[in-house]
């Protein structure tokens, strides 16, 4: 078992753009693990290795999810979605949008605590006259809790406060220390607490709902 501390973890929050970017048209996505996306030759220059990209409108299991990009241009006009799995898909995907997230739109948090919690799923009651029975419930993607010290000039903290009120989905990226990989998840931010106490540093905490099962890419 490889153990590591949280020190050195990098946490990023996507900056929401108004209006939201429409993305670039997808002409094909392979039914493979990982999936390979084809876009128009004029658009491929908008995608770079290591960049995050969100897929939408493909009528596949990739919609609403965000992946890191690799193997750009091999073969031509394509890129690979690291961590994706479309191998079980039975239809050909020839439509959709791929929206890259610029590095400038990922705002870094300096946090003292980051926590992802998935509560146990409630059992489903299927009791009949024949007897009392229940089925295991389906767990939800969970919730995120963060803590840190307040600096009102930090862009990530400003973005978090704005997100509480605009209700727009954003992507969080957690880069694990020591090149151990990353965690990517779309979230809707739901809470922010600013705490001021005498003889204490001003601190904050925040909560967010995770919209999709997080993508773990572990080295």
Secondary structure, DSSP 8 states (H G I E B T S, - for coil): -----STT-EEEEE---SS----EEEEEE-SSSS-EEEE-TTTGGG--TT-EEEEESSSSTTTT-EEEEESTTSSTTEEEETT---TT--S-B---EEEEE-GGGEEEE--SEEEEE------EE--BTTB--EE-------EEEEEEE--TT-HHHHHHHHHHHH---EEEEEE-GGG-EEEEEEEEEEEEEEE--TTS--EEEEEEEE-S--EEEE-
